[in-house]
Amino acid sequence: MSELNNPHDAFFKRHFGNKKIAQNFLENYLRLLLCANYVFK
């Protein structure tokens, strides 16, 4: 795998490489962001 020079990339690779952390984030925060930006009719 290539070396990560950007600290931001390293952070995401470290945390989202863990399936439980990624799943928790997506289930909790992405859902909130999608609902907040969606106009319900």
C-alpha positions as CSV (number, residue, x, y, z in Angstrom):
1,M,0.0,0.0,0.0
2,S,1.2,3.5,-0.7
3,E,2.5,5.8,2.0
4,L,0.0,8.4,3.3
5,N,1.6,11.9,3.5
6,N,-1.5,13.7,4.4
7,P,-2.5,13.5,8.1
8,H,-6.2,13.8,7.2
9,D,-5.9,10.7,5.0
10,A,-4.1,8.8,7.7
11,F,-6.8,9.7,10.2
12,F,-9.6,8.4,8.0
13,K,-7.7,5.3,7.0
14,R,-7.0,4.5,10.7
15,H,-10.6,5.1,11.8
16,F,-12.6,3.9,8.9
17,G,-10.4,0.9,8.5
18,N,-12.1,-0.3,11.6
19,K,-15.5,-1.7,10.5
20,K,-17.3,-1.0,13.8
21,I,-16.2,2.6,13.9
22,A,-17.1,3.1,10.2
23,Q,-20.5,1.5,10.6
24,N,-21.3,3.5,13.8
25,F,-20.4,6.8,12.1
26,L,-22.4,6.0,9.0
27,E,-25.5,4.8,10.9
28,N,-25.5,7.8,13.3
29,Y,-24.1,10.8,11.6
30,L,-24.7,10.3,7.9
31,R,-28.3,9.6,8.5
32,L,-28.6,12.8,10.4
33,L,-26.9,14.8,7.6
34,L,-29.1,13.2,5.0
35,C,-32.3,13.9,6.9
36,A,-31.3,17.5,7.7
37,N,-30.7,18.2,4.0
38,Y,-33.7,16.5,2.6
39,V,-37.0,18.4,2.1
40,F,-39.9,16.2,3.2
41,K,-43.1,16.8,1.2
